[in-house]
Amino acid sequence: MNGENYTTLEFPSRSANESFARTAAACFAAQLDPTLEEINDIKTAVSEAVTNAIVHGYPDRVGKIKMRLKIKENQVLEIVVRDWGVGIADVEQARTPMFTTGGEERSGMGFTIMESFMDTLRVRSVPGKGTTVTMRRRISCRIGR
Amino acid sequence: MALICTEENRRMTAAVEGELDHHRAKELMEELDRRLDEGLPRELTVDLSGLTFTDSSGIAVLLRTYRRMAELEGTMEVVGASKQAMRVFQTAGLDRLIRFHNKDKG
């Protein structure tokens, strides 16, 4: 498929939207004809990014989350998850495996999973202003496409 | 998401079905705790063959259950995990700590 395509979703930071966001991302990615493994990797990474925004971006209130999905050149899917919440003071520390400030239902593996399931991960955060997570994944070109 | 527990002679099977994420994890942990406290199993099999998706919440659930079983001086194994679930668990190195038997689904 050639040419850019994109969509943007906006939803409140309610945990019921974790499932909605990853399913929506999978539906959008479907136009790149991904394998089941690629779809599962994208769903898992989106689930982590959106959960982080819900749990850590807005710990005490319901706020706005925006997810932008974009198809770029060479079958690259770009996913941007943005919140306007509390932000992360130390991004490096937050990206450390097993580090978490969340409750016992959190494992501290969110960023590690995003990193290993996607090709690139960029995290920009300003305390008090919010966090933007940008992930990219190239979908393989299959024979006979 | 659903949890179905069966028990016989302090051998418990806990089957988790549906999708597991942060939205469902706390509820599942509390339900598992309650079942373990009631049944005090010596052997626990966590059956994930009905689990269609998990994110890192699944890591937290399995680690907590593993620790609870250690407190009860029991053993725990996991069966039926999908490729997607195993990929998540292996990222955290869970396969070095917990016994997985996933013959059918790799």
gemmi code that builds the backbone of each chain (N, CA, C; Angstrom):
import gemmi

chains = {
    "A": [
        ("MET", (0.830, -1.203, 0.000), (0.000, 0.000, 0.000), (0.857, 1.242, 0.000)),
        ("ASN", (0.583, 2.198, -0.841), (1.348, 3.434, -0.894), (0.512, 4.580, -0.348)),
        ("GLY", (1.209, 5.621, 0.072), (0.508, 6.814, 0.529), (0.211, 6.774, 2.005)),
        ("GLU", (0.207, 7.966, 2.571), (-0.012, 8.061, 4.011), (-1.478, 7.893, 4.357)),
        ("ASN", (-1.690, 7.374, 5.502), (-3.041, 7.314, 6.045), (-2.918, 7.501, 7.547)),
        ("TYR", (-3.906, 8.077, 8.147), (-3.815, 8.306, 9.589), (-5.197, 8.373, 10.208)),
        ("THR", (-5.225, 8.249, 11.529), (-6.458, 8.478, 12.276), (-6.079, 8.907, 13.681)),
        ("THR", (-6.978, 9.599, 14.335), (-6.730, 10.018, 15.721), (-7.937, 9.651, 16.573)),
        ("LEU", (-7.649, 9.109, 17.740), (-8.704, 8.760, 18.684), (-8.472, 9.530, 19.967)),
        ("GLU", (-9.557, 9.985, 20.568), (-9.441, 10.670, 21.847), (-10.419, 10.021, 22.806)),
        ("PHE", (-9.929, 9.721, 24.012), (-10.815, 9.060, 24.983), (-10.377, 9.409, 26.399)),
        ("PRO", (-11.294, 9.296, 27.368), (-10.920, 9.570, 28.752), (-10.081, 8.425, 29.333)),
        ("SER", (-9.299, 8.730, 30.382), (-8.376, 7.745, 30.951), (-9.113, 6.746, 31.842)),
        ("ARG", (-10.063, 6.058, 31.263), (-10.775, 4.992, 31.990), (-10.209, 3.656, 31.522)),
        ("SER", (-10.022, 2.740, 32.485), (-9.314, 1.500, 32.153), (-10.065, 0.636, 31.139)),
        ("ALA", (-11.375, 0.843, 31.012), (-12.137, 0.090, 30.009), (-11.633, 0.433, 28.596)),
        ("ASN", (-10.982, 1.594, 28.439), (-10.499, 2.009, 27.119), (-9.188, 1.337, 26.713)),
        ("GLU", (-8.534, 0.602, 27.623), (-7.316, -0.131, 27.264), (-7.621, -1.124, 26.141)),
        ("SER", (-8.683, -1.857, 26.335), (-9.088, -2.869, 25.359), (-9.539, -2.211, 24.049)),
        ("PHE", (-10.280, -1.111, 24.181), (-10.744, -0.376, 22.990), (-9.552, 0.122, 22.161)),
        ("ALA", (-8.563, 0.724, 22.846), (-7.428, 1.330, 22.134), (-6.613, 0.281, 21.380)),
        ("ARG", (-6.319, -0.848, 22.016), (-5.477, -1.838, 21.326), (-6.229, -2.501, 20.171)),
        ("THR", (-7.550, -2.673, 20.346), (-8.344, -3.266, 19.264), (-8.439, -2.303, 18.082)),
        ("ALA", (-8.617, -1.002, 18.387), (-8.683, 0.015, 17.335), (-7.353, 0.076, 16.566)),
        ("ALA", (-6.233, 0.008, 17.305), (-4.910, 0.045, 16.657), (-4.738, -1.165, 15.743)),
        ("ALA", (-5.193, -2.324, 16.202), (-5.088, -3.546, 15.393), (-5.921, -3.417, 14.116)),
        ("CYS", (-7.113, -2.832, 14.234), (-7.987, -2.646, 13.064), (-7.331, -1.712, 12.053)),
        ("PHE", (-6.731, -0.608, 12.545), (-6.080, 0.347, 11.639), (-4.875, -0.294, 10.954)),
        ("ALA", (-4.106, -1.084, 11.730), (-2.890, -1.722, 11.194), (-3.220, -2.792, 10.154)),
        ("ALA", (-4.450, -3.283, 10.165), (-4.833, -4.395, 9.289), (-4.615, -4.072, 7.803)),
        ("GLN", (-4.692, -2.775, 7.429), (-4.509, -2.398, 6.010), (-3.084, -2.643, 5.521)),
        ("LEU", (-2.134, -2.877, 6.455), (-0.750, -3.201, 6.067), (-0.554, -4.713, 5.923)),
        ("ASP", (-1.638, -5.463, 6.077), (-1.604, -6.916, 5.961), (-0.549, -7.558, 6.879)),
        ("PRO", (-0.599, -7.254, 8.158), (0.402, -7.804, 9.085), (0.136, -9.278, 9.385)),
        ("THR", (1.168, -9.953, 9.886), (0.975, -11.322, 10.359), (0.272, -11.272, 11.712)),
        ("LEU", (-0.206, -12.406, 12.167), (-0.863, -12.475, 13.478), (0.110, -12.042, 14.583)),
        ("GLU", (1.388, -12.446, 14.434), (2.399, -12.080, 15.436), (2.590, -10.562, 15.478)),
        ("GLU", (2.625, -9.946, 14.279), (2.805, -8.488, 14.239), (1.614, -7.770, 14.882)),
        ("ILE", (0.419, -8.242, 14.579), (-0.790, -7.658, 15.179), (-0.752, -7.800, 16.704)),
        ("ASN", (-0.341, -8.976, 17.178), (-0.278, -9.202, 18.629), (0.761, -8.304, 19.288)),
        ("ASP", (1.897, -8.101, 18.617), (2.933, -7.218, 19.164), (2.414, -5.783, 19.280)),
        ("ILE", (1.701, -5.333, 18.237), (1.161, -3.967, 18.243), (0.114, -3.810, 19.348)),
        ("LYS", (-0.780, -4.793, 19.466), (-1.810, -4.739, 20.505), (-1.180, -4.679, 21.897)),
        ("THR", (-0.131, -5.481, 22.096), (0.500, -5.541, 23.417), (1.171, -4.198, 23.740)),
        ("ALA", (1.900, -3.645, 22.766), (2.591, -2.367, 22.997), (1.595, -1.239, 23.260)),
        ("VAL", (0.491, -1.202, 22.499), (-0.535, -0.163, 22.701), (-1.178, -0.307, 24.078)),
        ("SER", (-1.426, -1.533, 24.486), (-2.011, -1.787, 25.796), (-1.120, -1.202, 26.902)),
        ("GLU", (0.198, -1.389, 26.751), (1.143, -0.872, 27.751), (1.164, 0.657, 27.753)),
        ("ALA", (1.212, 1.253, 26.556), (1.305, 2.718, 26.468), (0.055, 3.379, 27.046)),
        ("VAL", (-1.113, 2.848, 26.687), (-2.370, 3.441, 27.147), (-2.550, 3.206, 28.651)),
        ("THR", (-2.156, 2.033, 29.127), (-2.258, 1.754, 30.565), (-1.358, 2.705, 31.355)),
        ("ASN", (-0.151, 2.955, 30.861), (0.748, 3.917, 31.522), (0.086, 5.287, 31.632)),
        ("ALA", (-0.528, 5.743, 30.529), (-1.176, 7.059, 30.547), (-2.310, 7.092, 31.574)),
        ("ILE", (-3.068, 6.000, 31.651), (-4.200, 5.937, 32.584), (-3.716, 5.885, 34.036)),
        ("VAL", (-2.746, 4.989, 34.309), (-2.325, 4.739, 35.693), (-1.384, 5.833, 36.197)),
        ("HIS", (-0.393, 6.190, 35.359), (0.658, 7.108, 35.822), (0.415, 8.555, 35.382)),
        ("GLY", (-0.190, 8.752, 34.204), (-0.463, 10.109, 33.734), (-1.514, 10.790, 34.599)),
        ("TYR", (-2.563, 10.030, 34.885), (-3.679, 10.588, 35.667), (-3.959, 9.722, 36.888)),
        ("PRO", (-3.061, 9.747, 37.901), (-3.257, 8.870, 39.066), (-4.494, 9.225, 39.895)),
        ("ASP", (-4.878, 10.531, 39.881), (-5.956, 10.957, 40.782), (-7.190, 11.492, 40.076)),
        ("ARG", (-7.162, 11.493, 38.754), (-8.330, 12.042, 38.058), (-8.462, 11.396, 36.681)),
        ("VAL", (-9.613, 11.640, 36.070), (-9.811, 11.162, 34.702), (-9.406, 12.291, 33.765)),
        ("GLY", (-8.494, 12.006, 32.857), (-8.025, 13.034, 31.925), (-8.109, 12.557, 30.486)),
        ("LYS", (-7.593, 13.400, 29.592), (-7.723, 13.122, 28.163), (-6.504, 12.355, 27.641)),
        ("ILE", (-6.755, 11.347, 26.831), (-5.684, 10.610, 26.152), (-5.953, 10.678, 24.651)),
        ("LYS", (-4.897, 10.945, 23.891), (-5.032, 10.952, 22.439), (-4.111, 9.889, 21.861)),
        ("MET", (-4.633, 9.112, 20.955), (-3.803, 8.126, 20.262), (-3.863, 8.435, 18.766)),
        ("ARG", (-2.696, 8.672, 18.178), (-2.645, 8.925, 16.739), (-1.957, 7.754, 16.053)),
        ("LEU", (-2.592, 7.234, 15.034), (-2.040, 6.109, 14.276), (-1.749, 6.619, 12.871)),
        ("LYS", (-0.550, 6.303, 12.376), (-0.172, 6.836, 11.076), (0.612, 5.782, 10.304)),
        ("ILE", (0.279, 5.672, 9.015), (1.057, 4.796, 8.152), (2.021, 5.656, 7.364)),
        ("LYS", (3.301, 5.335, 7.526), (4.345, 6.109, 6.868), (4.939, 5.286, 5.726)),
        ("GLU", (5.964, 5.831, 5.106), (6.591, 5.116, 3.992), (7.167, 3.780, 4.447)),
        ("ASN", (7.320, 2.885, 3.479), (7.936, 1.569, 3.729), (7.201, 0.733, 4.770)),
        ("GLN", (5.858, 0.797, 4.748), (5.077, -0.084, 5.630), (5.342, 0.165, 7.105)),
        ("VAL", (5.676, 1.415, 7.465), (5.952, 1.714, 8.872), (4.683, 2.257, 9.532)),
        ("LEU", (4.311, 1.636, 10.640), (3.175, 2.104, 11.432), (3.719, 2.916, 12.600)),
        ("GLU", (3.223, 4.132, 12.740), (3.637, 4.970, 13.872), (2.446, 5.157, 14.814)),
        ("ILE", (2.701, 4.943, 16.093), (1.649, 5.080, 17.107), (2.117, 6.113, 18.129)),
        ("VAL", (1.311, 7.153, 18.312), (1.647, 8.177, 19.306), (0.548, 8.177, 20.365)),
        ("VAL", (0.936, 7.984, 21.616), (-0.023, 8.029, 22.727), (0.363, 9.208, 23.610)),
        ("ARG", (-0.573, 10.134, 23.770), (-0.266, 11.371, 24.495), (-1.247, 11.599, 25.642)),
        ("ASP", (-0.692, 12.043, 26.769), (-1.561, 12.482, 27.864), (-1.099, 13.845, 28.358)),
        ("TRP", (-1.973, 14.528, 29.077), (-1.673, 15.860, 29.611), (-1.662, 15.775, 31.144)),
        ("GLY", (-1.114, 14.668, 31.637), (-1.145, 14.392, 33.074), (0.093, 14.868, 33.810)),
        ("VAL", (0.484, 14.117, 34.839), (1.526, 14.578, 35.773), (2.941, 14.529, 35.184)),
        ("GLY", (3.139, 13.715, 34.145), (4.471, 13.622, 33.549), (5.396, 12.713, 34.345)),
        ("ILE", (6.577, 12.474, 33.760), (7.560, 11.584, 34.387), (8.817, 12.409, 34.661)),
        ("ALA", (9.245, 12.451, 35.915), (10.410, 13.266, 36.272), (11.688, 12.642, 35.711)),
        ("ASP", (11.798, 11.320, 35.811), (13.020, 10.635, 35.369), (12.643, 9.527, 34.386)),
        ("VAL", (12.701, 9.857, 33.097), (12.277, 8.907, 32.058), (13.186, 7.672, 32.037)),
        ("GLU", (14.496, 7.884, 32.202), (15.435, 6.748, 32.190), (15.077, 5.732, 33.273)),
        ("GLN", (14.789, 6.225, 34.452), (14.416, 5.349, 35.569), (13.104, 4.616, 35.258)),
        ("ALA", (12.142, 5.338, 34.676), (10.842, 4.731, 34.345), (10.998, 3.619, 33.307)),
        ("ARG", (12.026, 3.747, 32.455), (12.223, 2.736, 31.405), (12.988, 1.519, 31.907)),
        ("THR", (13.496, 1.571, 33.136), (14.245, 0.443, 33.686), (13.310, -0.746, 33.940)),
        ("PRO", (13.689, -1.962, 33.462), (12.841, -3.128, 33.716), (12.569, -3.327, 35.211)),
        ("MET", (11.351, -3.679, 35.519), (10.881, -3.981, 36.874), (10.711, -2.741, 37.758)),
        ("PHE", (11.044, -1.538, 37.239), (10.806, -0.335, 38.031), (9.350, 0.068, 37.884)),
        ("THR", (8.665, 0.275, 39.014), (7.297, 0.769, 38.932), (6.954, 1.616, 40.146)),
        ("THR", (6.120, 2.615, 39.908), (5.563, 3.371, 41.024), (4.077, 3.013, 41.173)),
        ("GLY", (3.656, 2.023, 40.404), (2.255, 1.608, 40.420), (1.980, 0.619, 41.547)),
        ("GLY", (0.766, 0.120, 41.591), (0.358, -0.829, 42.621), (0.857, -2.233, 42.330)),
        ("GLU", (0.407, -3.175, 43.134), (0.895, -4.549, 43.018), (0.421, -5.226, 41.733)),
        ("GLU", (-0.583, -4.634, 41.074), (-1.043, -5.225, 39.817), (-0.186, -4.760, 38.637)),
        ("ARG", (0.833, -3.924, 38.908), (1.751, -3.481, 37.865), (3.068, -4.235, 38.014)),
        ("SER", (3.723, -4.515, 36.883), (4.951, -5.316, 36.931), (6.207, -4.496, 36.674)),
        ("GLY", (6.049, -3.269, 36.201), (7.230, -2.470, 35.864), (7.848, -2.865, 34.532)),
        ("MET", (7.099, -3.601, 33.717), (7.645, -4.098, 32.450), (7.057, -3.383, 31.228)),
        ("GLY", (6.243, -2.366, 31.456), (5.550, -1.695, 30.355), (6.476, -1.167, 29.270)),
        ("PHE", (7.444, -0.321, 29.650), (8.356, 0.261, 28.656), (9.247, -0.805, 28.026)),
        ("THR", (9.652, -1.794, 28.823), (10.489, -2.879, 28.293), (9.741, -3.634, 27.191)),
        ("ILE", (8.455, -3.867, 27.409), (7.651, -4.562, 26.396), (7.480, -3.683, 25.157)),
        ("MET", (7.192, -2.401, 25.362), (7.066, -1.490, 24.199), (8.367, -1.499, 23.393)),
        ("GLU", (9.503, -1.439, 24.089), (10.804, -1.434, 23.425), (11.051, -2.714, 22.638)),
        ("SER", (10.744, -3.855, 23.248), (11.107, -5.096, 22.562), (10.068, -5.540, 21.537)),
        ("PHE", (8.828, -5.044, 21.637), (7.794, -5.454, 20.683), (7.701, -4.514, 19.484)),
        ("MET", (8.274, -3.294, 19.629), (8.249, -2.333, 18.528), (9.683, -2.093, 18.062)),
        ("ASP", (9.856, -1.450, 16.902), (11.211, -1.191, 16.395), (11.863, -0.010, 17.117)),
        ("THR", (11.083, 1.042, 17.333), (11.628, 2.207, 18.043), (10.628, 2.695, 19.083)),
        ("LEU", (11.167, 3.303, 20.125), (10.323, 3.882, 21.187), (10.950, 5.195, 21.621)),
        ("ARG", (10.153, 6.265, 21.606), (10.636, 7.547, 22.103), (9.668, 8.053, 23.167)),
        ("VAL", (10.208, 8.470, 24.287), (9.363, 8.961, 25.380), (9.764, 10.396, 25.678)),
        ("ARG", (8.803, 11.297, 25.573), (9.044, 12.693, 25.936), (8.085, 13.053, 27.049)),
        ("SER", (8.621, 13.627, 28.116), (7.756, 13.941, 29.232), (8.205, 15.203, 29.938)),
        ("VAL", (7.254, 16.007, 30.323), (7.531, 17.207, 31.114), (6.671, 17.128, 32.373)),
        ("PRO", (7.315, 17.101, 33.542), (6.525, 17.034, 34.781), (5.494, 18.162, 34.843)),
        ("GLY", (4.270, 17.778, 35.140), (3.189, 18.754, 35.230), (2.507, 19.054, 33.902)),
        ("LYS", (3.130, 18.590, 32.796), (2.552, 18.901, 31.479), (2.043, 17.664, 30.739)),
        ("GLY", (2.705, 16.535, 30.970), (2.241, 15.325, 30.303), (3.337, 14.532, 29.625)),
        ("THR", (2.921, 13.457, 28.980), (3.863, 12.511, 28.386), (3.416, 12.143, 26.975)),
        ("THR", (4.389, 12.048, 26.073), (4.117, 11.578, 24.712), (5.012, 10.377, 24.417)),
        ("VAL", (4.391, 9.273, 24.058), (5.118, 8.055, 23.706), (4.943, 7.827, 22.208)),
        ("THR", (6.050, 7.724, 21.487), (5.993, 7.489, 20.041), (6.665, 6.153, 19.734)),
        ("MET", (5.923, 5.267, 19.089), (6.450, 3.940, 18.769), (6.309, 3.712, 17.270)),
        ("ARG", (7.290, 3.035, 16.711), (7.199, 2.692, 15.289), (7.483, 1.213, 15.101)),
        ("ARG", (6.771, 0.652, 14.114), (7.001, -0.749, 13.793), (6.821, -0.926, 12.289)),
        ("ARG", (7.839, -1.504, 11.651), (7.731, -1.777, 10.221), (7.056, -3.130, 10.051)),
        ("ILE", (6.021, -3.158, 9.225), (5.302, -4.407, 8.968), (5.972, -5.091, 7.776)),
        ("SER", (6.290, -6.357, 7.939), (7.042, -7.070, 6.911), (6.265, -7.149, 5.593)),
        ("CYS", (7.012, -7.128, 4.505), (6.401, -7.240, 3.188), (6.319, -8.713, 2.843)),
        ("ARG", (5.136, -9.230, 2.675), (5.016, -10.665, 2.402), (4.956, -10.939, 0.917)),
        ("ILE", (5.473, -12.090, 0.545), (5.492, -12.479, -0.871), (4.055, -12.611, -1.372)),
        ("GLY", (3.826, -12.053, -2.558), (2.500, -12.199, -3.152), (1.531, -11.104, -2.736)),
        ("ARG", (2.041, -10.121, -1.996), (1.165, -9.049, -1.569), (0.703, -8.209, -2.756)),
    ],
    "B": [
        ("MET", (-13.499, -11.396, 30.997), (-12.521, -12.291, 31.601), (-13.172, -13.091, 32.732)),
        ("ALA", (-12.806, -14.356, 32.817), (-13.399, -15.204, 33.848), (-12.339, -16.085, 34.482)),
        ("LEU", (-12.572, -16.443, 35.745), (-11.693, -17.374, 36.454), (-12.528, -18.569, 36.894)),
        ("ILE", (-12.107, -19.747, 36.485), (-12.829, -20.955, 36.874), (-11.871, -21.863, 37.641)),
        ("CYS", (-12.187, -22.096, 38.921), (-11.300, -22.908, 39.756), (-11.948, -24.252, 40.061)),
        ("THR", (-11.181, -25.320, 39.915), (-11.640, -26.637, 40.347), (-10.585, -27.198, 41.296)),
        ("GLU", (-11.032, -27.984, 42.280), (-10.092, -28.461, 43.280), (-10.442, -29.872, 43.739)),
        ("GLU", (-9.405, -30.668, 43.870), (-9.588, -32.010, 44.399), (-8.337, -32.404, 45.175)),
        ("ASN", (-8.477, -32.843, 46.402), (-7.348, -33.250, 47.248), (-6.215, -32.224, 47.267)),
        ("ARG", (-6.602, -30.991, 47.431), (-5.638, -29.864, 47.498), (-4.792, -29.710, 46.232)),
        ("ARG", (-5.355, -30.202, 45.128), (-4.787, -29.884, 43.814), (-5.773, -28.970, 43.124)),
        ("MET", (-5.331, -27.780, 42.828), (-6.255, -26.802, 42.249), (-5.864, -26.465, 40.811)),
        ("THR", (-6.885, -26.335, 39.982), (-6.670, -25.802, 38.637), (-7.412, -24.486, 38.535)),
        ("ALA", (-6.692, -23.447, 38.133), (-7.299, -22.122, 37.965), (-7.242, -21.768, 36.487)),
        ("ALA", (-8.394, -21.781, 35.834), (-8.455, -21.477, 34.399), (-8.858, -20.020, 34.194)),
        ("VAL", (-7.999, -19.275, 33.509), (-8.267, -17.864, 33.232), (-8.699, -17.740, 31.771)),
        ("GLU", (-9.832, -17.097, 31.556), (-10.354, -16.997, 30.192), (-10.569, -15.544, 29.787)),
        ("GLY", (-10.448, -15.280, 28.487), (-10.688, -13.940, 27.949), (-9.417, -13.129, 27.853)),
        ("GLU", (-9.547, -11.797, 27.968), (-8.398, -10.898, 27.834), (-7.996, -10.371, 29.202)),
        ("LEU", (-6.676, -10.330, 29.439), (-6.172, -9.856, 30.727), (-5.361, -8.581, 30.523)),
        ("ASP", (-5.814, -7.503, 31.156), (-5.049, -6.253, 31.151), (-5.212, -5.596, 32.514)),
        ("HIS", (-4.695, -4.361, 32.640), (-4.756, -3.656, 33.919), (-6.197, -3.506, 34.413)),
        ("HIS", (-7.119, -3.333, 33.461), (-8.543, -3.172, 33.798), (-9.082, -4.372, 34.580)),
        ("ARG", (-8.557, -5.563, 34.265), (-9.071, -6.790, 34.876), (-8.150, -7.388, 35.927)),
        ("ALA", (-6.888, -6.914, 35.984), (-5.876, -7.614, 36.786), (-6.191, -7.629, 38.277)),
        ("LYS", (-6.619, -6.499, 38.815), (-6.833, -6.407, 40.256), (-7.939, -7.365, 40.711)),
        ("GLU", (-9.004, -7.345, 39.951), (-10.153, -8.215, 40.221), (-9.719, -9.692, 40.190)),
        ("LEU", (-8.901, -10.043, 39.196), (-8.428, -11.425, 39.065), (-7.525, -11.801, 40.237)),
        ("MET", (-6.627, -10.890, 40.633), (-5.734, -11.148, 41.768), (-6.530, -11.389, 43.041)),
        ("GLU", (-7.536, -10.560, 43.268), (-8.340, -10.693, 44.492), (-9.098, -12.017, 44.501)),
        ("GLU", (-9.628, -12.377, 43.341), (-10.379, -13.627, 43.236), (-9.450, -14.834, 43.435)),
        ("LEU", (-8.249, -14.765, 42.839), (-7.276, -15.850, 43.005), (-6.851, -15.981, 44.474)),
        ("ASP", (-6.600, -14.841, 45.120), (-6.231, -14.832, 46.543), (-7.286, -15.558, 47.376)),
        ("ARG", (-8.538, -15.192, 47.096), (-9.655, -15.762, 47.863), (-9.700, -17.283, 47.659)),
        ("ARG", (-9.524, -17.728, 46.425), (-9.569, -19.162, 46.130), (-8.401, -19.893, 46.786)),
        ("LEU", (-7.218, -19.291, 46.773), (-6.043, -19.931, 47.380), (-6.213, -19.999, 48.899)),
        ("ASP", (-6.754, -18.941, 49.502), (-6.981, -18.926, 50.955), (-7.996, -19.999, 51.365)),
        ("GLU", (-9.018, -20.166, 50.556), (-10.061, -21.160, 50.853), (-9.550, -22.579, 50.645)),
        ("GLY", (-8.854, -22.793, 49.534), (-8.478, -24.158, 49.152), (-7.139, -24.622, 49.698)),
        ("LEU", (-6.244, -23.675, 50.049), (-4.885, -23.985, 50.497), (-4.273, -25.138, 49.688)),
        ("PRO", (-4.174, -24.962, 48.377), (-3.703, -26.069, 47.539), (-2.206, -26.348, 47.735)),
        ("ARG", (-1.860, -27.620, 47.539), (-0.436, -27.988, 47.536), (0.137, -27.864, 46.129)),
        ("GLU", (-0.744, -28.119, 45.157), (-0.324, -27.996, 43.760), (-1.329, -27.110, 43.035)),
        ("LEU", (-0.804, -26.135, 42.333), (-1.671, -25.247, 41.559), (-1.279, -25.309, 40.087)),
        ("THR", (-2.285, -25.544, 39.245), (-2.070, -25.454, 37.799), (-2.852, -24.252, 37.289)),
        ("VAL", (-2.142, -23.298, 36.713), (-2.806, -22.143, 36.108), (-2.999, -22.470, 34.626)),
        ("ASP", (-4.258, -22.600, 34.221), (-4.573, -22.990, 32.849), (-4.901, -21.734, 32.025)),
        ("LEU", (-4.028, -21.419, 31.082), (-4.215, -20.198, 30.279), (-4.690, -20.516, 28.863)),
        ("SER", (-5.191, -21.730, 28.643), (-5.581, -22.090, 27.272), (-6.773, -21.271, 26.776)),
        ("GLY", (-7.536, -20.661, 27.698), (-8.666, -19.818, 27.286), (-8.330, -18.330, 27.303)),
        ("LEU", (-7.045, -18.015, 27.572), (-6.638, -16.606, 27.631), (-6.308, -16.125, 26.219)),
        ("THR", (-7.036, -15.128, 25.717), (-6.859, -14.705, 24.329), (-5.887, -13.540, 24.182)),
        ("PHE", (-5.599, -12.837, 25.290), (-4.628, -11.724, 25.239), (-4.144, -11.418, 26.640)),
        ("THR", (-2.868, -11.088, 26.769), (-2.387, -10.510, 28.025), (-1.323, -9.460, 27.743)),
        ("ASP", (-1.284, -8.425, 28.596), (-0.152, -7.494, 28.556), (0.657, -7.732, 29.834)),
        ("SER", (1.456, -6.748, 30.263), (2.329, -6.983, 31.410), (1.549, -7.224, 32.705)),
        ("SER", (0.254, -6.963, 32.709), (-0.565, -7.280, 33.886), (-0.500, -8.771, 34.198)),
        ("GLY", (-0.383, -9.587, 33.147), (-0.282, -11.037, 33.329), (0.980, -11.429, 34.084)),
        ("ILE", (2.067, -10.660, 33.861), (3.326, -10.911, 34.573), (3.099, -10.710, 36.072)),
        ("ALA", (2.449, -9.581, 36.407), (2.196, -9.262, 37.818), (1.307, -10.318, 38.474)),
        ("VAL", (0.295, -10.773, 37.732), (-0.626, -11.782, 38.280), (0.116, -13.100, 38.551)),
        ("LEU", (0.925, -13.544, 37.575), (1.642, -14.818, 37.754), (2.689, -14.719, 38.863)),
        ("LEU", (3.413, -13.592, 38.919), (4.432, -13.436, 39.970), (3.806, -13.451, 41.354)),
        ("ARG", (2.686, -12.759, 41.491), (2.021, -12.708, 42.792), (1.518, -14.098, 43.183)),
        ("THR", (0.925, -14.793, 42.216), (0.399, -16.127, 42.494), (1.538, -17.086, 42.861)),
        ("TYR", (2.661, -16.940, 42.163), (3.842, -17.763, 42.449), (4.325, -17.536, 43.887)),
        ("ARG", (4.376, -16.275, 44.290), (4.812, -15.951, 45.666), (3.816, -16.483, 46.697)),
        ("ARG", (2.526, -16.363, 46.394), (1.483, -16.861, 47.318), (1.619, -18.373, 47.478)),
        ("MET", (1.875, -19.088, 46.389), (2.044, -20.539, 46.455), (3.303, -20.905, 47.250)),
        ("ALA", (4.356, -20.093, 47.130), (5.576, -20.337, 47.903), (5.286, -20.167, 49.396)),
        ("GLU", (4.474, -19.166, 49.744), (4.078, -18.961, 51.145), (3.306, -20.163, 51.675)),
        ("LEU", (2.514, -20.753, 50.800), (1.712, -21.933, 51.191), (2.535, -23.223, 51.091)),
        ("GLU", (3.807, -23.070, 50.740), (4.718, -24.201, 50.542), (4.179, -25.191, 49.520)),
        ("GLY", (3.555, -24.632, 48.486), (3.025, -25.452, 47.403), (3.791, -25.207, 46.115)),
        ("THR", (3.398, -25.922, 45.065), (4.046, -25.748, 43.771), (3.051, -25.163, 42.765)),
        ("MET", (3.598, -24.603, 41.717), (2.746, -23.990, 40.703), (3.307, -24.236, 39.316)),
        ("GLU", (2.427, -24.549, 38.386), (2.837, -24.618, 36.987), (1.789, -23.937, 36.125)),
        ("VAL", (2.198, -23.551, 34.911), (1.298, -22.863, 33.999), (1.169, -23.701, 32.737)),
        ("VAL", (-0.048, -23.934, 32.291), (-0.259, -24.705, 31.057), (-1.068, -23.875, 30.059)),
        ("GLY", (-0.878, -24.199, 28.786), (-1.741, -23.663, 27.729), (-1.525, -22.213, 27.343)),
        ("ALA", (-0.373, -21.626, 27.723), (-0.147, -20.215, 27.366), (0.061, -20.083, 25.856)),
        ("SER", (-0.536, -19.063, 25.261), (-0.400, -18.831, 23.815), (0.981, -18.261, 23.506)),
        ("LYS", (1.314, -18.207, 22.228), (2.575, -17.593, 21.791), (2.657, -16.149, 22.269)),
        ("GLN", (1.525, -15.423, 22.108), (1.502, -14.007, 22.508), (1.787, -13.874, 23.996)),
        ("ALA", (1.148, -14.705, 24.809), (1.351, -14.642, 26.261), (2.789, -15.005, 26.625)),
        ("MET", (3.345, -16.045, 25.970), (4.713, -16.466, 26.281), (5.723, -15.379, 25.940)),
        ("ARG", (5.459, -14.650, 24.851), (6.355, -13.568, 24.452), (6.394, -12.496, 25.551)),
        ("VAL", (5.216, -12.202, 26.118), (5.140, -11.221, 27.214), (5.870, -11.755, 28.450)),
        ("PHE", (5.613, -13.011, 28.806), (6.198, -13.572, 30.028), (7.717, -13.702, 29.905)),
        ("GLN", (8.184, -14.075, 28.697), (9.631, -14.245, 28.494), (10.377, -12.913, 28.565)),
        ("THR", (9.704, -11.816, 28.194), (10.331, -10.495, 28.300), (10.747, -10.216, 29.745)),
        ("ALA", (9.951, -10.728, 30.687), (10.254, -10.533, 32.112), (11.065, -11.703, 32.684)),
        ("GLY", (11.403, -12.687, 31.854), (12.177, -13.836, 32.335), (11.388, -14.786, 33.221)),
        ("LEU", (10.057, -14.749, 33.121), (9.229, -15.605, 33.976), (9.478, -17.091, 33.725)),
        ("ASP", (9.883, -17.415, 32.484), (10.114, -18.822, 32.132), (11.328, -19.397, 32.871)),
        ("ARG", (12.131, -18.533, 33.485), (13.256, -19.030, 34.283), (12.845, -19.292, 35.728)),
        ("LEU", (11.660, -18.827, 36.088), (11.197, -18.923, 37.476), (10.039, -19.910, 37.617)),
        ("ILE", (9.151, -19.865, 36.644), (7.915, -20.648, 36.731), (7.946, -21.744, 35.667)),
        ("ARG", (7.375, -22.917, 36.008), (7.319, -24.015, 35.022), (6.159, -23.798, 34.059)),
        ("PHE", (6.485, -23.785, 32.766), (5.464, -23.640, 31.736), (5.372, -24.934, 30.923)),
        ("HIS", (4.174, -25.393, 30.663), (3.959, -26.541, 29.770), (2.997, -26.091, 28.680)),
        ("ASN", (3.565, -25.838, 27.514), (2.733, -25.302, 26.423), (2.901, -26.145, 25.170)),
        ("LYS", (2.758, -27.441, 25.314), (3.007, -28.375, 24.203), (2.280, -27.993, 22.916)),
        ("ASP", (0.983, -27.685, 23.064), (0.169, -27.513, 21.868), (0.396, -26.186, 21.158)),
        ("LYS", (0.675, -25.142, 21.951), (0.659, -23.811, 21.364), (2.038, -23.168, 21.303)),
        ("GLY", (3.095, -23.947, 21.558), (4.452, -23.431, 21.389), (4.920, -22.539, 22.510)),
    ],
}
model = gemmi.Model(1)
for chain_id, residues in chains.items():
    chain = gemmi.Chain(chain_id)
    for i, (resn, *xyz) in enumerate(residues, 1):
        res = gemmi.Residue()
        res.name, res.seqid = resn, gemmi.SeqId(i, " ")
        for name, pos in zip(("N", "CA", "C"), xyz):
            atom = gemmi.Atom()
            atom.name, atom.element = name, gemmi.Element(name[0])
            atom.pos, atom.b_iso = gemmi.Position(*pos), 0.0
            res.add_atom(atom)
        chain.add_residue(res)
    model.add_chain(chain)
structure = gemmi.Structure()
structure.add_model(model)
structure.setup_entities()
